[in-house]
Amino acid sequence: MPDLKLIKLKINDREVQVPQGTLVIEATRRIGTEVPSFCYYPGLSLQAACRMCLVEVEKAPKLQTACTLVAIDGMVVHTDTEQVRQARKYMLEFLLTNHPLDCPVCDKGGECELQDMVFRYGADSSRFVEEKIHRPEEKWSDLVYYDAPRCILCFRCVRVCDEGMDVKALGVGMRGANSVIIPNRGDHLECEECGMCIDICPVGALTSGAYRYKTRPWEMQYVPTVCAHCSNGCKTTLSVRNHEILRANNRDLSGINKDFLCVKGRFGFDFTNHPERTRQPLVRKGDKLLPVSWEEAAQVAATKLKAAYDAGGKDAIGFIGSNRTSNEENYLLQRFARATFDTNNIDHHRTADYAGLVTALGGQAADSLLTMEQLYESKAVLVIGNDPTNQNPLVAWQIRSGIRHFGTKLFLINSNEIKLKRQAKQFVRIAAGQEHAVLKWLAREEGQLAPELVEQLVQLKAALEAESDVAIVFGAEISGAAMTTLVAFGSKLPGKTRYLALADYSNSRGAGDMGLLPDRLPGYAHVDDAKAREAFEQLWGCVLSSKPGLTAPQMVEAAQAGKLKALYVVGANPLAHFGKPGEGRGKLDLLIVQEMFLTETAKVADVVLPATSAYEKDGTVTNTSGEIQLLRKAAEVMGPRSDFDLLRILSHQLEKQGLGKAFHYKTPGAVFEEIRKAVPAYNVPLAGLLTGGAEATRVQFARNGHMPYDVPVGLIRSANDTLFTSGTLGRWCTMMESLPEAHT
């Protein structure tokens, strides 16, 4: 965004310099001066309903609302005069006229903005003795409750639902003292159940059905970490008491998502305490999986893996990793496969073709990949495929926010009429699978397309060529050779075109970056790149294979046919995703699974090692825009161990049996230090990570003769999750599963 002219004003006798157009309330915040407000909220339309932000401006005839007053050059503002204090005191007296004094039982107690202001400015008695208006509490959904007498009519909830979420699930009913917030379906909500209205409410009018009456804010610990679900990497703050996660929010507005969280980020944490969670190692004895000690499970797993390797060699074993495990765990898993078992049979469920995008960009990759902040500030956005509202909610939020705040122009190419169409300047409807053909026409104006479609594409191309610095966002519909066509088109647009590939799960990008690919080493160097391979050989003290391995679907097919003897699965469910229905494990001799639940794959395993979730371990993850963030352990859990620990334990057991070298890393941090040395894009400043920020990777990539290739059908595919599903994990998110919207 262009730099704005700076102006000077005085606030409480302090000179302040702010960009032209800044509101006085924001100017005061820049110097740490408090001007209270209930209705004002950054990023939403101005309301001036609560009148708490009144300030005194020299030469103005009366007090002014700081939340609507634009600072001008030479303005002199006073925020703490006797007149201002009395005005705030009287406003609080009015607000408390009908407000129930039930702070001891209100869920907002200890976090209530009204409570704080009453302590600071309020009187110890009221002149109003009229009977308060009583209304019963309303249950709008299993997650949202409304207590009308507590409502101060700041309209934050209405505005965030309308402007921020574009859902319009809330409105205002009645008039005067009888005014209330009403849901869009009379007595219940029909919405995305994001819970934004709950967190934005300054009082206890809107409360969470998942958290009500469970504890108090001062009884909990607050752990900032990254959401365990989609690939956008929203920061969420987990509220924990006695190692139990009781709620999640982001009220401190930190992280790349600021105040935004979808239903999964705010309510999708209860899978950690699901009764069906696996908490003890299981080993198959006969036709049953029976609980055993950790020692026995580790020995059985190592012995059987060694036997499979001795019998069939390196081509007899396959490894399938996860797009939910941390970068450190993914790095260790691919090293385990390549260094210990000398195989490139390592892959994961790919929902975006990051390798294809990086290869197509080549040396331009470092500054051509789009971050979430850059998406928000983009002048024009082209979205091809995907449904960001459902599959990548933060991406949709950033686009909507950019449209509201900067006038971003949105263009869509999709085979479905997605929700973002309501904000789009142009929507081009195509047939499913037609994305590459459309890109070929845009890039080179070649190919046979319907005349009416060509007419729309001519208009679209002209509109994009009239813009500068276009952001191109796309889903799994674009992969392989289509990447080259996409980049060819983007390179012809004015300014600097940047790209964002949309994946499904929390560390999909990290899985690719760390080398959970059969033909790529960490950092996307091809396995036949002698220089890159030599560097890892020196680092790991082994000889690496230059032969590409099997993809995940190929491994499952080979396993079910008996051509692959052993399969090691970490945090994935490949038999459900890639297997033939009804075949289960087929003729596979050995199946070992690290998992939280007994998935379809885990149920037929020989050894099941219970693993911790992302909310129960430390490490790093990388979101779909390539921004690294810290995972922080929020709770201890009895029984399961992190995938980091499980791989370390197994490496030691195998070393005792004469296979490979044991991992001697003591912490995930030690692994990350190695990653920073081995993968230049990950050599980011640590200060930003440690203070809760996100650091963008800068991929340094040389093609060395390789270009994107046409990937097999089904290799890169989206799970097409909704707001209420999260792949295999979603079925154990009880709160989300209880919502009617989850089953529509």
N, C-alpha and C positions, 0 to 999 in steps of 0.2 A: 504494500500500500504506500502511496506517496507521502512524504513527510509534510506535516502541516506547520503553518506559521506558529511561532511561539508568542505568547502574550504574558504580561506580568500583572499580578494583582497582589493585594495584601490580605492575609487571613490572620486575625488576631495579632496584628502588628508584625507578622512575618511575611517577607516577600516570597512569592511563589511564581514559578514559571511553568506554564502548562500549554499544551497544544490548543490552538484556536478551536472553539466548539466544545471544550470540556465543560461538563456540568460542575457547579460549585461543590456538590457533595463529593464528586470524585477528586476535585482539587484539594479538598480538606483531607481526604484519605491519603493523598500523596505525602503529606507532612505529618501523618499520624494523629490527626485531630479528629475526634469523634463527633459526627453529626448523626444522631439516631434516626432511623427510618424503618417503618414496618412494610410499607407498600413498595418502596424502591428496590429494584433488583437489577444488577448489571446485565445488559443484553436484552431486557424486556422493555416493552413500551412504557412510557411514563404515565403514572396514575395520579399522584398527588392526592391520595385519598386519606392518609392517616394524619397528615399535618404535624408530624413529629419532627420534621427536618427544618422547621422554621429557623431562619437566621436573620440577623440585622445587617442591612446593607446601607452604608452611608449615602445620604441624599435620596434614599427610597422612602416613600411616605408611610410604609408599614412593613411588617415582617414578611420575608419572602421564603418560598419553599425551595430549599437547596437542591432538591431532586429534579426540578424543572428549570432552574435558573442557569442560564449559560454564562460562564465567566467571560468578562470582557476586560480589555486592557485598562488598567488604572482602577479597577473596582476595589473597594475596601469592605471587607466582610468581618463581622464579629459573630462568633458562634457560642459564646458563653456569657452574655450579659445578663443582668437581672431580668430584663424583659423576656429574653429568650428562655431562661430557666422557668419563669412563671408560665409562659405559654406551653411549654412541654408538660409541666405539672398539671395544668388544666386539661390538656388533651388526654393525659392518662386518666384523669378523673372521669372524663366522658367515656373512655374506652371501658373502664371498670364498672360503669353504670349497670350493665347487663352481664358482665363477665362473671362466671361462677368462681368463687375463691376456693377452688379445690386442688390447689397446688400439691398437697401431700399425696393425692392419688392420681394426678395427671401424669401421663407418660412423658410429657415434655418438661417436667420438673427438673431443674438443674441445667436445662438447655434452652429455656424459653426466653425469647427476646423481650417479650412484654414483662416477664418477671424481673429481668435484669434492669429494665428501664424504670420500673416501679421502685425498685430498691434505690436507684440513683436519683430519680426526680420526683417520685410520687409522694403524696401526703399520707399521713397516718390515719386519716378519717375522710369520709365522703359526705357531701351535702345532699346526696340523692338517697332517699329512703323508700322510693317506689319499689313495688314487688318486681323482681326480675322476671323476664319472659323465659319460660321453661319449654324445652323441646326434648324429646327422647333422643338418645344416641341412635344413629342410623348405620347399618352395615351395608356399604355399597358393593363390597365384594369380599372374598375371603382375606384379602390383603389390605383393604382400605376401609376405615371407619371414620364417620363424621359426627362431631359433637357441636351442633349449631350454637349453643350459648357461649362457647369458647371462641367462636370465630369473630375476628375484628374487622372483617370485610376489607382486607388489604388487596384482594383479587390476584395475589401472586399465583395461586393454583390455577385460576382460570386462564391467566395469560401464558403461563408456561405450557399448559396443555394445548392451547390454541396456537400460539406463536412458535414455541420451541418444538413441540412434538407434532404439530399439525394434526391433532386428533379431535379437538373440540368436544371433549367428553364432559366438560363442566361449564356451568353458566350461573347466572344470578336470578333468583326468583323473589317475588314479593317486593315490598318497598319500605323505605324508612327503617324504623327499629325492627321491623319484621323481616328484613332482607336476609336471605340465606343462600348458600351455595347449593346448587342442585345438579344431580348427574344427568347425563343425556338420555337415560332410559327410565325416567320417573323415579324409581326407587332403587336402581342399581346402575353400575357402571358397565358400559360396553366400550372397552378401550384396549390399549396395549399393556395395561397393568404395570407401567414402568415405575410407579411410586414416586415420580418427580414431585407430585403435588404434596406428598407427605413430607419430604425433606425440605421443600421450599417454604412450607407453612411456618410462620414465625412463632406460632403458639401451639396449643395442643388440640386444635380443632380437627386436624386430620392425623390419624394415627395408624400404625402398622399392625395388621392382624398377626404378623409373625413375631412381633416384639412386645405387644402390650402386656403390661402388668408382670413382666418377667424379672426386671431388675432396675437399678438406677444407674445413671451415667457414671457416677463416681465409683461404682463397684466394678467397673469393667476396665480392661486394658484395650488400647487401640493400636491395631497393627495395620500399617499401610502395605498393600501388596497389589498384585495384578489379578484381574478377574480370570477365572479358570475356564471360561467358555469360549466366546468367539475370538476371532483373530485380531480385533481392533486394539487390544491392549489397554482397556480402561483401567485406571487405578481405582481400587476400592479399599475402604478402610473397614476392617473387620473388628467388631466389638466383641470381646471375648471375656468370659467369666468362667473360672474353674475349667479351663481348657475346652470350653464349649462355645462355639460361634453362635451368638444370639442375634446379630443383625449385621448388615453391610450398608454403607453409604459413602458419600464423598463430600461431606459438608464443608470441608476446609478448602474445596475448590482447587485442589492441587492435581497434578497429573495432566496428561494430554487431553483428558476428557472434561476437565474443570468440574462443573456440577452435574454433568450428564451420567446417568447409568440406566441401562434398560432393565427389564424384569429379571434377566439372568444375573446381571451384576448385583442387583439389590436383593433379590430373594432366592437366587439359585445356589445357596451354600449348604443347605440342609442335607445334601447327599453325604456329607462327612459323618453324620450320625445315623445313617440309615441302618435299620436292623439287619438287612441282608448283606451288609458289608463283610468281606472276608478279613478275618483278623488273626488267623493262624495258618501256618504253612500246611498245604495238603499234598499228599502223595497218593497216586493210584495204586491200590492193592486189590488185585482181582478186577472187578468191574466197578469199584467204588473209590471215591476220593476220600481219604481218611486224614484227620489231623495228626501231625507229627511235630517233633521239636525242630527248631531252626537248624541245629547241627545235622540232624538226619536229612532234612530237606536239601541243605547245601551239598552234603556228600552225595546224595542220590543224583541230584542235578549234574554235578561235576563228573561223576563216574559215568553216567549215561551219555553225556556230551562227548567225553573222551572216547568212549567205546564207538559212538557214531562216527567220530572223526577218524579213528583208526580203521574202521571198517570201510568207509566210503570216501575218505579224503575230503579236501576242502570244498569240492562241489556237492557234497552230500548234506551240507548244513546251510540253512537260510536264517536270516535275522530280519524281523519286521519291527520297526520302532514306532514311536508315537509322536503326534503333533500336539500333545499336551504336556509331555515331560520337559524338563528344563534344558537349556543349552548345554550345561555341563553333563547331564545324563545322556543326551543325544550324542555328544562328542565321545563320551566313554563307550557307548554302545557300538558306534561305527569303528572305533579303535579296537574294541573287543573282537569284532568280526574280522577286521582286516589284519590286525597284528597277531592276534592269538590263533585264529582259524584260517588265516591266509585266503579269505574269500571276500569278494565284492557283492555277494548275495545279501545286500542290505538295502532296505527301502522302507517306505511308510505310505500311508494313505494320502496321496497328493491331491489337494483341492485347488491348487494354483500352480502354474508353470513358472516358478521363480527362475529355475535354471535356464529356461528358454528366453525369458525376458532379459536376464543378465547377459546371456550370450548374444542376443540380438543387439543390445546396446553397446557391447564391447567396452572400449575405453571410455565411453560416455556414461557408463553406469553410475559412477561416483556422484555425479551431480544431476542425474536425470531421473532419480527415483523420488517420488513425492512423499513428504511427511504429512502427518495429520494437520499440523499448523499451516503448512503451505496449501493444503486442500481448502482449509477454511478461508484463506486469503486470496484464493484464485479468482481471476477475473472471469474465466469461463471454464466450465467443466463438461466433458463429454463422458457419459457413462455407457459402456457397451456390455450388455448382458447383466447377470446377477440381479438381485433384488435387495439393495442395501438396507432398506427399512427393516427387513426381516433377517437377512443374513449378516449384515455388517452395520448395526444400528448407529455406531458412532460416526461412520462415514456419512450416513444419511443426515445425522444431526449437524455435522460440519458443513455439509452442502446447504441445508436449510438455513443455518446461521449465517453463512456467507451471503446467501440471497437476501436475508433481512438486513444485515449490517453493511454489506459492501455492494449490493446489487449484482451479485454473481449471476452470470447467464448459464443456465443448465440445458444441455442437449442430451437426449436419450435415444439409444438404439436397443430395442429389446423385442423379444418374441412374446412378451406378456405385458399387459397394462399394469405396471407397478405403481405404487402410491406416489413416488416422486414425480410422476407425470403431471400432478397438479401444479407443481412449481416450474415445470420445464418450458423453455421458450419454443422448443420443437421436439416432438416425439415421433420417431420413425419405427413403425411396427414392421417386423420382419418375421419370416418363418423360422421355426426352431432349427438350428444347425446352419443357418445362412450367414452367420457372422463373418466367416472368412471371405465369402464371396462379396459381401458388402465392403469389407476392407480393401479387397483388390480393386473394386470400382473406385473407392475414395482415393486410393494411392496412385492408380494408373489408369482409371476410367476404362477398365476392360472387364469383360465377362457379360453373360447374358442374364439380365434382370428384367423384371416386369416394368413396363413403361411408367406406371404410376409410382413405383418404388424409385426408379431413376430420377423422376421429377423431384421427389422428396430429398433424395441424396444431393442433387444439384443445389437445392436451397440450403441444406445442412452444410455442405462444403463451403458455400459462399459465406454463410454466417460465421463459420469457424475461421475462415481466412481473414475475416474482418476483425477478429480478436487477436490478442497477443498473450503469450505465456499460458497456453491452454493446458489444463490438467486432464489427462486421459485415465479413466478408471474403468477397469474391466474385470470380469469374473472368469470362471473356469471354461467358459465358452471359447476363450482365446488361448491357444496353446500351440506348441511346436512351431511349424513353419509359419503359422498365422502371426507369430510374434514379429517376424522379419517384415511382413507386410504392414503391421501396425506401426512399427518404428519408422518404416519408410514414409508412411502417411504423416506421422507426427513430425518428422524432420522437415516437412514442407510447410508447416504452419509457422506464422510469424512468431518471433520471440523464442523463448526457451520452453519447449514442451516437456512436461514431466509425466511419469507413468506410475500407476498404482495397481498392482495385481491383488485381487481380493480372494482370500482363502477362507477357510471355515473355522479353524480352531486356534486356541490360545498361543501355541508356539509352532504353527505351520511354517512360518518363515524361518524360525530358528532350526527346525528339522532339516530344511533344505540347506541353510547356511552351514550347518555342522556336518554335512556330508551323509545324511541318511538317504543316499541315492546310489544306485548300482554302478553308475558311470562317472560320478563326481566325488572328489575329495572335499574336505572342509574348505569353504571359500569358492566352490564351484570349479576348481581346476579339474580337468578331465583326467581319468585314471591312467590314460596313456601319455600324459604330460610328464616326461622324464624328469624335468627340473623340479616340478612340484612334488612328484613322488619321492624323489631323492631327499627333499627337505623333510618330509614326514618320516622317511626311513631312518634318517639320522636322529630325529626327535624321539621316535619310538623304539629304536634299536632293533629293527627287523627288516625283512624284505617284503615289499608289497606287490601284489599282482597287478598287472596292467590290463587284464582282461575284464571288461564290464561284466557285472553279475546279472542275476535275474531280478526283474521287477516284482513288486508285491503280488500282483495277480498271477504272474508266472510261477512264483514260489508256491502259492496256494494250489495252483493247478498241478504242479509237479509233485507236491506233497500228497494230494488226494490220489494221484496216479501211482504213488510209490516210487517215483523217480528221485525224490528228495527224502532223505532218511530222517532228518531232524529239523525242527523249526523252533526257533526261539523268538517269543513274542513279548514285547514290552509295551504295556498300556495301549493295546490296539485290539480290534475284533475282526481280524482278516477273514475268518471263515464265514462270518455273516456278510461282510462287504464284497468279497471276491470269490467265495466258494460256490460250488454248485449246490443248489437246494437239495437237502436230504442226504448229502454225502458225508457231512461232518468232517472228520479228519481223514476219511478214506483209508489209504494204505500207509499212512505216515507212521513210522516206527516210534518216534519220540517227539513230544510236544511239551515245551516248557513255557509257562506264562507268568509274567509279573503283572498283577492287576489288582484293582480295588474290589471288584465284584465278580461273581461267577457269570461272565458273559457267555455267549454261545461258544466262543473259542475256549474259554477257561473251563467250561463244563466237561469238555472232552480231553483235557490236558492230562499228562502224566504227572506233572509237578506244577503246583500253583503257589507262587510266592506273593503274599499280600503286600501291596505297596501303599505308600502314603499319597495323599492328594497334593495338589499345588498349594493348598492352604496350610499344609503341614510340613513344609520344608523350605530351605533356603536355596537360592540360585539366581539365575537370570532367565528371562524369556525375551523374544524378539517379536514385535507385532508385525502385521502384514505390510506396514509401511517401512519396516526395517529399523524401528526404534527399540533399543534395548532398555529394559527396566529390571529392577530387582524384585525377585520373589522373597518374601519374608515369612518365616514360620510363625503362624498365628496360634497354633494349638499343638500340644503333645497328644499322641494317640497311642493307646496300648496295643501292642501286637505288630501292626504293619511297620515296614521300614522303607526308607526312601529308595528309589531306583538307583541312586548314586551308591548307597550302602550295599544294595543287593549285588550290583555289578562288581564292587570291590571284593565282597565276600567270595563270590564265585571265581574271580580271578586268582585269589589266594588258594582256593581249593584245587583249581586246575594246575597251578604252578607246582603244588605238592605231587601231582600226578605226572609232572614232566611236560606239561603243555602250556606254552606261553609264559609271559611275565606278569607277576601280580601288580595291581595298581596300588601305589603307595601314597596317593593323595589323601590328606587328612580331612580336608574340607572342600566343599564346592568352590570356594574362593580360590583354592590352589589350582583347580582345573581351569577356572576362568583366566587365571594368569597365563596358563599355557595356551589357551585359546587366543588371548591377545597377542601372543608371540607368533602363533601358527597361522592365524587368519587376520591379515592386516586391517580389514574392515572393522574388526572388533577391538582394535587398539584405541578405545575411546577414553576420554577423561573420566576418572573414577569419581571425582568430586560430585559431578552431576548425578551419577547413579546413587551415591551414598546419601545424598540429600533428598532423594525421592523423585528425581527428575528422570527424563528419558533422553538417551543419547543416540543420535541417528548414526547408523553404520554408513560407511562410504566405500562401496564395493570397488575394488581395484581389479579389473578383469581384463585379461588378454585372450582373445579367441583362440589363437594358435591353430588356425585352420578349421576350427569347429564352428558350426552354425546350427541354429535350431532345426530340428528334424520333425517330421510328422510323427507324433506319438501315437501309440496304439489306442484304439477306441476303448474308453473306460479306464485308462491309466490315470488321467487327470480328470477328476469329476467332483462336483460339489455334492454334499449331502443334502443340499436344499433345505437346511434347517429353517424353522420359523422362529419367531421371538420366544417361543415356549418350548423349543426342543434344542437339544445339544448333543446330537449323535447318540452314541450308546449311553453316555453319562446322563442324558436328560431324563431317562426313565426313573432314576433314583432321586430326582429333585422333587420331593413330595409337595412342597408348596406350589410350585408351578404346575405340577400334574393335577392339582386340585381345582385349577381354574377352568371354567367352561371354555374360555378362549383357546386353551391348549388342545382342545379336541374338536375345533371347528375347521 
